Amino acid sequence: MNLSLYLDRNTWIHQLDARTKVLAVLGLFLLSLLYDDPPSLGVLFIVVTLGSANAHVLENIKKIWPILLLLFLYSALLWPFFVEGQAILLQWSSIVITSEGVLFGLAMGIRLNVMVISGLLLLSTTRLEDFTSGLQRFGVPSSMGFAFSLAFRWVPTLLGSSGVIVQAQRSRGLDLSKGTLVEKIRAYAPLVVPLIGHTLRQTNFLAMALESKGFSPERRRHAYHQSRMGLRDYGVVLITMLCVMVSCWLRIKGIRL
């Protein structure tokens, strides 16, 4: 079971340096935090969606579309109850829903989707080794870079192992689809012990492998291949910086698009 998010495609986004993509995603995060209106955030959503389509990684977004939809609906439905405004749309007892609250809820839903898709675009177009190397070249300690690398590798591995355990238990007659919610939760109990045992065993194997290779987080690591930023990378970074600076200036001046 391959649960890796990286998709090997021959696109210009894949060919960008990992540092460029990290800076671009951070820029998208900042832009999404600077704006709180649906039209502006909608433009960012279109940008990241078009970027994902251009990189041919929409299949990863399709895998998580229920999560994106739930994030949007939760924000759009909950925020109007907590944001005050002048234009009242609905009032019932002490509950007041305003147009400002509705617009803010829509904006927060779009913001969450922009952040999730931006991060997914980064992981779908960047090899884990390049991502870790890029972080270290930014000055991130090698131990922290290794922790990021291990987390991104370990989580899909555990998810794959859990899928294998579920299939094995189903072959023994375990039914996870019948019964009430409480009964379904209880049905997952036989899966916990094998998963914990498998995790502990794999962790021990990993520690032995690292020790046998003389791994030490304190030692400076040298990459086999050092990527270099080209004109396209500098262009993407420059455009990202200009967009962030202009947005900050508009925010300070109180100018809304």
N, C-alpha and C positions, 0 to 999 in steps of 0.2 A: 504494500500500500504506500503510494508516494504522496505525502502530504506537504511536500515542499512548495512554497509559494513562487519560487523563481521559475520563470518561463523563458526558455532559450529562444529568443527571436532576433532576427537581424534588422534591427531598427536603430535610428539615430539616437533614441533615448537609451537603449541598451548600451550603445557605444560611448555614452558620456562617462566621464570619470565619476567614481563613487562619491568623491567630495562634492562635485557639482550637484549631484542628485540630492545629497544630504542638505546642502545649502538651499536648494530650490524648495525642498519639502519644508524646511524650517521657515523659509519665506512665505510659503502658502499658509503655514500655521499662523504666522504673525498677521498676514493679511486677513485671515478669517477671524482673528481676534480683534482687529482694528475696526471692522465693520459689524454693525448690528441691525442692518436692514435687509429684507429679503431680496430686493433687486441686485444690490452689490454682491451679496453672498451667492445669489443665483448665477452671476457672471463667473465667480470662482468655481462653482459647481460645474458649469459648462466647460470651463478651462480644464479642470482635472479629468472630466469625463472624456473630452476630446483627446487629452494627452494619453489616457488609458487606451482609447481606440487606436490612436496612432502607434502606440507601442504594442498593439495586439495582445493586450492582457485583460480584455473585458471578461474572459471566461472566469478569471478569479473573482471579479466583482459580482458576476452572476451567482457564484457560490455563496456569497454572503448577503444577497439582496434582501432576504427576510430580516437580517439584523439591521441593515440600513433603513428599511421601512419602519421597523419598530422604534429605532432611535428617533426618526423623524416624527412618528405619530405620538410618541411619549412626550416629546418636547412641545409639539404643536397643541396637544390636548391639556398638558399640565401647566405650562407657563402662564396662560391667560388667567388662571385663578390666583396668581401671585404678583402679577404686574399691574400697578395702578395706572390710570390714565384719565383723560377728560371726556373722550367720546365713548359713552356707554352704549354697548350693544345689547346686553342682557343683564337684568338685575332680578335676583330672587332672594328675598330675605337679606342676609348679610353677604351673599355671594354676588360680586359685581364683575362682569366681563367687559373689557373695553377693547376698542379697535387697536390701541397701542399694545395691549397684552397679546392679542391674536397675532399681530405682525411680529412681535418679539418672539413668540413661540415658534412661528414659522422660520424666523431667522436662526434661532438656536438649533432647530432641526436640520436646516441646511448646513449650518456650521459644523455640526458633528459629522455629517456625511462627507463634507469636504475634507475634514481631518482624517477620517478613516480611509477614504479613497486615496488621499495623498500618500499616507503611509503604506497602503497596499500597493500603490504604483511603485514606490521605492523598493519594496521587498520583491516585487514581481519582475523588476528589471535589473536588479543588482545581485550578483553572486555574494554569498555570505562571506567568502574570503575577501572579496573586494571591499565589502562594507566594513569588515573589521579592520582591514588595512587602512581604509580611509579615515576611520575614527582615530587610529593610532597616529596617523600623519597630521591630524588636527591637534595632537598633543594629549589625547586621552590615554591614561595609563594602560599598559598592556594587560594588566590583570582585569581591568574593567572591560576592555575590548574582548578578552577571552570569555568573560562572564556573559556579555551580549551574544557572542558567537555560540556559546554552549546553550544558552536559553533558547535561541532560535532553532538550534538543532534538536534539543532535548524535548521540547514541547510537541513537535510533530511526531517524534519517535514514540512518546508516551501515548499520544492519541492513536497512532497506528497499533500499538500493543493493546490498548483498550478495545479497539475494534476486533482484533484477533481473539481476545478473551471472550467478548460478547458472542462471537460466532461459535466458539468452542462450547460455551455454556448453552447456547440455543440447540446445538447438536445433541446435548445431553437432556433436552426436554425443557429447558428454562424458557418460559413465555413472558416477555416483557411488555406485551401489548394489551393484555386483558386486565380487568379489575379497575378499582377506583384509583385515585391519585395516590392515596396512602399505600395501597397494595402494590402499585407500580414502583414506588420508592423502596418498599421492602424487597421487591424482586431483585433490585440491584445489589442487595447485600452480598450475595455469593460472588459478585464481581470484585468486591473491595479487596479481600484477602489475596487473591491471585495477582491483582494489579500492584498492591503494595510489595508483595514478594518479588515480582518481576522488576519493579523499580529499584528496590534495594540491591538486587543481584546485578542489574545493569550499572548501577552507580559504583558498585565494587569493581566491576570489570573496567569501567572508565578510569577509576583511580589507579588500578594496576597498570593500565596501558600508559597513563601519564607518567607514572613513576618509572616504568621500564624505558621510557624515552627521555628521562632526565628533565622533565618539564618543571620549570620554576617560574611563577608569576613575576618575580623580581628581575629576572634576566631580560635584557633587551632583545627583542625578536627582530629578525631581518627577513623581509619578504623575498621570495624567489623572483617575483616580477613586480617592478614598481611602475605603475601607470603614470602617465603624464597628461596634464591638462592642455588641450589644444584651443584653437580659436573658437570653436563651437562652445567649449566649456566656458571660456571667459565671456562669451556673448550671453549665455544663459545666466551666469552669475550677475553680469552687469544689468540685464533686464530685470532680474529678481530684485536687486538692490534698488534700482530706480523705482520700481513699483512700490516697494516698502517705504522708501523715503517720501515719495509723493503722497502715499496714503497717510503717513505720519503727519506730514505738513497739513493735509486736508483735515485730519482729525484735530490737530492743534487749533487750526483756524475755525473749526466748527462748520466746515463746508461739507454738505452732503450731496452726493451725486444723484 
